[in-house]
Amino acid sequence: MQNRYATLAAWVYELDKPVGRSFGDVEFYLERLKGVSGPVLEPAVGNGRLFVPLLEAGLDVKGFDASDEMLAYCRAACESRSLPASLSRQTFEAFSYDERFEAILVPLGSIQLITDYEAALGVLKRFHDHLAPGGRLILDLDAIDGFLDAPHSVRTWKAGDDLLTLTADRIDTDYVGQTTTTSLRYEHWRAGKLVDSEIDLFGLRWWGVAEFELALRAAGFVEVTACGDYQHGRRPHKGAGIITFEARRA
């Protein structure tokens, strides 16, 4: 199974990207949402890294994720802060709400977990259809060069007496399909002994800037703009690591 974020993967995510940790995006999204009073949706909400700060800012946010483990972290973070947690287990491809949203947010390249081109277009159309008239989609992509670096890496995290390791090995790069597949081996160690391990195949798709703009317009969006590294109003430039798109439903 690909991109499943099971027990160890979710634990590593919680250690590496705890609630409130910003890569420049938390401040950016809060600024872009100034004046928003209607409901906001965050697909692939994860552990609540962005979701919780949005709630703390007074926004009416709902979220979903395909991983029960990630949702458990998000619910716990909300409960510990006495925040409402309107969360559900759903997928990009099949999520559904009766209400329509004033904004939909997809930070840190989560949309790139959808590796099939036609499926990704279908998700963009689903985003469009879940926005109220005039509603905005704000979405991040990782730049292409980040997909072609570091074919092998090892990272570690300490959690009390526990040690978590993540070994990543690139096993396939499809330059025609614009995808990479990486084998992720998560290991949980205590006192020098292996307690548990997981292997996950992690697939991602890269997009060109103009290509993604066209995809958004094909999904029905208007007023499509892009900026680099959370500098609103500045077109993506060489060396930008994150490309943020903003598009509106007419």
N, C-alpha and C positions, 0 to 999 in steps of 0.2 A: 504494500500500500504506500502511496506517495504523499508527502507533505501532511503527515497525520498528527504531528505534535502530541505524542503520547506522554506518558508520565515523566520520563527523564528529560525529554525535549522541552516540555512545559516548565519543568523545574529550572533547567538551564536558562530558558527565556526569562523567567522570573528573576533569576540572579543577575543576568546580563542587562536586562531592560526593565528595571523595577518601575512601579507606578510613579509618574511624574518625571522620570528621566527624559530630558529633552535633547534632541539633536538639532535644535533650532526650530523644530516643527511645532512644539507645544505653543510657544509664543506666537509663531506665524499663524497657526490655525485660530487661536484666540483673537488675534487681530483681525483676521479675515471674517470672523463670525460676529464682530461687533454690530449691534443693531438687529441681530437675528432673535426673534421671539418665538418662532414656531418650532416644531419638532425637528430634531437632527438625528441622522442615522450614521452609525459607524459599523460597517461590515468588517468581518475579521477582527473583532474587538480585542482579541488576545487576552492578556492579563489585566487590561485596563490602564496601561501606561498613559495613553492619551484620554481615554474615556473618563477616568476619575477627575483629572483637572478640568475637563469640560463641565462635568457635573458641579464641581466646586465653584465654577464661575457662574453658576446659575442657569446653565443651558438645559433644555429639555432633551436629553439624549437617550436613544435606544441603541442597543447593539446586539449583534449575533456573531457566532463563531461555530465552526464545524467541530472543534475540539472540546469535549467535556472537561478535560483537564485544564485547559486555558480558561474556560468559563468559571471553573471553581476558584481559580486565583482572582478573577475579576470580581466575582460575587463576594469573596472574603474581603477584598480591598474596600469594596463599597460598604459592606456591613461594619467594618472596623471604623469607618468614618461617618456612620449613620446616614449614608446616601442611598437614594432609591436606586435599585438595580433592575432596570427593564431589559432583561437579557434573555436570549433564546438560542437554542442549538439549531442553526440553519446553515446552508451552504450558499456560496456565491450564485451558483447556477439555479437554485430553486427557492431562494428566500421570497417571502411574501408578507406584506402588511396591508391592512385595510386602509390605513391613513396614508397621506402623502406628506413628504418631508420638505422643509425649507432648505435643507442642505444635507448632502451625503458626503462623508469624509472617508478617504482610503489612504492613510499615511504609509510611509516607508515601503512602498513598492509591493504591497500585499496583492494587488491585482496581477502581478507578474507570476504568482503561484498558478495561474491559469495558463497552461502551456499551449493549449489548442487555440488556434487563431479564431475559428468560427465560434467556439465556446466563449472566448473573451469578448467578441462582438456581441454575443447574446447577453452577457452580463452587463455590458455598457448600456444596452437597450433596456434591460431590467432596471438599472439605475435611473435612466431617463424616465421610465414609466412610473417610478416610485417618487419622483419629485413633483411638488406642486408647481403650477405655472409660475415661471420666474425663479424657481428654485435652482440652486447651484450644486454642481459636483466639483469637489476639490480633491485632487488625487495626485499622489507622488509616484514617480518611476525612478529606479536606479539607472544611472547612465550606463551605456553599453560597455565602456572600458572596465567597469567593475566586474563584469561577467567573465572576462578573459584573463583575470589575474588569479594568483594564488591557487594553483591546481591541488596543492596539499597544504593543510594547516592543522595545528594542534593547539587547543585552548583549554585552560583550566579555571575552575572557580572553587573557592572554599566556602563551606556552609557549616560552621561549627566544627565538629570532628569529621565531617564528610568532605570528600573531594569529588568534584564532578569534572569529567574530561569530555571534550568533543574533538574527535578526529574527523576531518573532512577531506575527502579525496574526489576530485573531478573524474567521473568515469565516462562522460560523453559530452561532446559539444557538437551540436547540429547547426552548422552555419547557414544552411538553407532554411530549416525550420525555425531558426533563431531561438534555440533552447539549449540549456545546459542541464545535465543531471549529475548530482553529487551524492556520493555515499556518505552519510553522517553516522558515525558510531559514537553513541553516548555511553559513558561508563560511570558508575557510582562506586567509589572506593571508601573504605573505612579501615583504619589501622593497617593499611597496606594490602588489604584483601578486597577482591572484587565482590561487591554486593549484588549488583544488577547491571544489565547492559541492554541497549536497544540499537537497532540499525534501521535507519530511515533513508529511503531514496528521495532526494529533494530536487524537484524540477522547477525551473524558472524560465520565463520567456523574456527576451529583451525586445524593445521597440525603438525605432527611430522617432525623433521628435515630430517630423512632418507626418510620418506614418500614423502616429497616435492621434494627431490632430485630425487627420482624415477619418480615422476610426470613430472618433467622437462625433464628427459631423454626420457620418453614416448612421450613427445611432440616434440622430435627431437633435443633437445639441447645437446651440448657436453661441456666439460671442466666446469662442474658444481662444484662450490665451495660455501662454506658458512662461515660466520664469525659472531661473537656476538658483539653487542653494538658498531658497527661501528669501530671495530678494525680489519682492513683488514689484512688477513694472519693468524688470530687467530681463530681456530675452535670455534663454539659456546660452551659455558661452563655453568655449573650450575649457575643460578642466572642471566644469560643474559636476558634482557627484550626484545631486538629486535634481530631478526635473519635476516641477509642480505644474499641473494643468488645472485650469479653472474653466468651467463651461456651464452654460445656463440652459434650462428648458424654457422654450418660448411660451 
